[in-house]
Amino acid sequence: MTKEQSKQYEKCFYEESTKKVYKTLKEAKAVTKYANVHRCWMKDGEITAMHYVTDYGEPMCTIKKADQYIMEAIDNGTVGEGKRCQVIV
């Protein structure tokens, strides 16, 4: 996937307990002490794929690495248009 293709997606953060999408990691983590935050890519208002960034407030993965995992999953066809959103582990 090229950078141009990745720009088709809106990159944001999803917090599990609130089931809401936030623009920044700081906003998502501030919601609760033990936040479970995913990096997510959205297209046309729907989450296409996501990967854990923090779990119970502890760092799990960098944002850059999460983006890389998501990009690879979209390239491999395991997530994307016509497929259900899934957490990439």
Backbone as a ProteinNet text record, in pm:
[ID]
protein_1_A
[PRIMARY]
MTKEQSKQYEKCFYEESTKKVYKTLKEAKAVTKYANVHRCWMKDGEITAMHYVTDYGEPMCTIKKADQYIMEAIDNGTVGEGKRCQVIV
[TERTIARY]
84.9	0	89.2	54.8	131.7	77.1	153.5	107.2	-20.3	-30	-150.2	-272.2	-255.5	-366.8	-404.6	-305.2	-334.9	-405.4	-391.6	-459.5	-609.8	-656.9	-800.2	-867.5	-789	-841.7	-822.6	-920.5	-907.6	-848	-740	-672.9	-713.2	-757.2	-806.6	-786.5	-849	-834.6	-971.9	-989.7	-1116.2	-1093.8	-1177.7	-1166.4	-1279.4	-1245	-1341.7	-1453.7	-1422.8	-1527.1	-1634.1	-1595.1	-1692.3	-1748.6	-1679.7	-1716.8	-1725.4	-1630.5	-1625.2	-1491	-1493.9	-1374.6	-1322.8	-1190.7	-1126.5	-1018.3	-993.9	-892.3	-750.2	-727.2	-591.2	-586	-467.7	-445.8	-466.6	-423.4	-438.1	-585	-671.8	-815.8	-871.4	-833	-884.8	-839	-712.9	-660	-716.6	-757.3	-806.9	-946.6	-1014.9	-1152.9	-1162.6	-1070.1	-1073.3	-930.4	-914.2	-780.7	-716.6	-797.5	-746.5	-802.6	-762.2	-815.2	-764	-854.3	-820.8	-838.2	-727.4	-732.5	-675.9	-747.1	-703.6	-671.1	-571.9	-550.1	-646.5	-724.6	-816.4	-809.7	-839.6	-848.1	-993	-1047.7	-1187.3	-1194.6	-1295.3	-1321	-1471.4	-1513.7	-1656.4	-1733.3	-1671	-1738.1	-1745	-1685.8	-1686.7	-1543.9	-1525.5	-1393.2	-1361.1	-1247.6	-1203.1	-1117.4	-1023.4	-933	-881.1	-840.7	-782.6	-683	-593.1	-488.5	-467.6	-448.1	-427.2	-307.4	-326.5	-216.6	-191.7	-299.6	-286.8	-390.8	-356.3	-447.3	-442.3	-555.2	-564.3	-463.6	-448.6	-362.8	-215.4	-175.6	-35.2	-7.2	105.7	138.9	156.7	101.6	112.8	191.7	177	233.6	245.3	344.3	353.6	249.7	214.7	118.1	173.9	300.7	364.2	357.7	387	384	240.7	144.8	4	-40.1	0.4	-32.2	28.3	149.3	215.6	138.1	96.1	18.7	-112.6	-180.1	-306.3	-283.8	-180.9	-150.7	-122.2	-45.9	-15.2	-141.4	-231	-355.2	-444.5	-448.6	-526.9	-464.3	-331.6	-260.9	-283.1	-283.3	-302.6	-447.6	-538.7	-679.3	-752.9	-689.6	-756.8	-856.9	-843.3	-941.8	-957	-1061.5	-1078.8	-1221	-1239.3	-1372.5	-1436.1	-1562.6	-1636.1	-1608.2	-1520.8	-1487.7	-1525.6	-1555.3	-1587.7	-1462.4	-1482.1	-1369.7	-1320.6	-1192.7	-1138.4	-1016.5	-991.1	-871.1	-755.4	-649.7	-533.2	-435.8	-406.8	-320.5	-181.6
-117.5	0	123.4	217.3	341.3	441.6	546.9	653	716.8	730.1	788.8	702.3	571.3	480.7	485.2	497	500.4	630.1	734.4	861.4	851.9	745	724.2	694.6	652.4	612.5	724	739.9	832	751.8	799.2	728.8	791.6	707	756.8	648.8	667.8	575.6	537.7	410.9	357.7	308.4	353.9	312.4	214.1	94.2	-14.6	12.5	66.2	81.2	183.1	285.4	385.9	355.1	268	234.2	358.6	450.7	575.8	591	673	703	840	851.7	976.5	1011.4	1139.7	1186.2	1158.1	1169.5	1153.2	1043.8	987.5	886.5	947	1069.4	1136.5	1146.3	1183.6	1191.7	1055.2	951.9	817.1	763	787.9	738.9	814.4	939	1021.1	981.2	900.4	863.6	779.5	689	599.9	565.1	528.6	499.6	379.6	278	156	143.4	234.1	240.3	125.1	71.5	-26.9	43.7	89	173.7	100.1	110.9	54.3	168.3	149.5	238.4	186.3	272.4	223.8	309.3	245	311.9	304.7	420.3	428	470	417.5	457.4	472	586.1	615.6	601.3	642.4	642	507.7	403.5	271.2	228	165	115.3	-4.4	4.1	-102.7	-203.8	-153.8	-241.7	-167.1	-245.1	-181.6	-275.4	-214.4	-288.7	-224.8	-308.3	-257.3	-163.5	-52.7	38.4	36	40.2	24	-76.3	-149.7	-246.9	-227.3	-198.4	-167	-60.1	39.5	153.4	130.4	8.1	-24.1	-23.1	33	35.3	-106.5	-130	-260.9	-252.4	-139.6	-127	22.1	58.3	197.9	224.6	349.5	387.6	353.3	380.8	352.4	203.3	118.6	-26.1	-74.7	-18.9	-55.1	-19.9	98.3	137.5	39.9	-4.9	-100.2	-232.7	-283	-407.3	-393	-279.6	-256	-250.5	-178.3	-165.9	-303.4	-386.5	-520.6	-605.7	-594.2	-671.8	-629.4	-501.1	-453	-502.4	-495.6	-544.9	-694.7	-771.9	-916.8	-954.4	-858.1	-886	-946.6	-948.7	-1006.2	-909.4	-780.5	-679.3	-583.7	-504.9	-406.5	-407.3	-348.5	-337.1	-474.6	-483	-606.9	-709.5	-678.2	-769.9	-705.3	-787.7	-734.4	-677.2	-573.5	-516.9	-620.5	-625.4	-714.1	-654.5	-701.2	-659.6	-741.7	-677	-743.9	-764.5	-888.4	-920.5	-954.3
0	0	0	-85.8	-92.6	8.3	31.6	122	69.1	-62.6	-123.5	-93.9	-104	-75.6	71.9	159.8	303.1	343.1	261.9	291	269.8	206.3	188.6	322	419.1	549.1	651	737.5	850.5	965.7	1020.5	1129.4	1262.2	1355.9	1484.2	1590.2	1705.9	1817.7	1870.5	1903.4	1953.4	2095.1	2189.2	2329.1	2357.1	2404.6	2420	2518.4	2635.2	2737.7	2697.7	2625.1	2581.6	2443.1	2369.9	2232.2	2143.9	2168.3	2092.4	2023.1	1918.1	1840.1	1880.4	1896.9	1935.8	1834.1	1817.1	1722	1769.9	1901.1	1953.7	2059.8	2076.7	2179.5	2318	2337.1	2466.3	2506.7	2411.8	2440.3	2478.2	2404.2	2429.1	2564.1	2599.7	2727.2	2847.1	2826	2936.4	2983.4	2907.1	2937.8	3064.3	3082.2	3197.8	3241	3365.2	3418.4	3348.7	3319.7	3256.8	3115.7	3030.2	2894.1	2807.3	2727	2623.9	2490.3	2434.2	2314.8	2194.1	2083.6	1956.4	1860.5	1777.8	1663.5	1557.5	1498.4	1396.6	1271.3	1161.5	1032.6	989.1	953.8	911.2	764.9	697.9	559.9	545.8	495.8	478.7	609.9	721	850.9	920.7	863.4	925	955.2	1070.4	1106.9	1018.8	950.3	861.3	936.3	1016.9	1091.5	1212.7	1314.6	1432.8	1498.9	1577.4	1647.4	1783.7	1887.6	2024	2032.2	2104.3	2135.2	2285.9	2364.4	2509.7	2557.8	2662.6	2721.9	2872.2	2931.9	3074.1	3113.7	3027.2	3054.3	3027	2995.3	2969.5	2819.3	2777.6	2635.1	2579.8	2461.4	2396.9	2266.5	2197.5	2063.7	2031.9	1951.9	1909.5	1801.2	1784.8	1681.7	1543.4	1524.2	1394.7	1362.1	1459.9	1438.5	1416	1489.8	1470	1328.3	1281.4	1143.5	1043	1070.5	981.6	977.6	1093.8	1099.8	1022	1040.1	970.6	819.6	777.7	635.4	573.7	643.1	593.9	583.5	681.5	678.7	561.9	533.8	420.3	289.8	280.5	161.4	139.4	248.5	239.9	210.4	227.2	202.4	319.7	438.1	554.8	616.4	587.5	626.3	509.5	512.6	406.7	353.8	239	180.9	163.5	204.8	189.8	298.1	391.4	499.7	632.7	731.2	863.4	927.8	1007.9	1082.4	1182.5	1201.8	1302.7	1368.1	1487.3	1558.3	1504.3	1465.1	1413.4	1527.2	1557.1	1670.8	1624.8
[MASK]
+++++++++++++++++++++++++++++++++++++++++++++++++++++++++++++++++++++++++++++++++++++++++

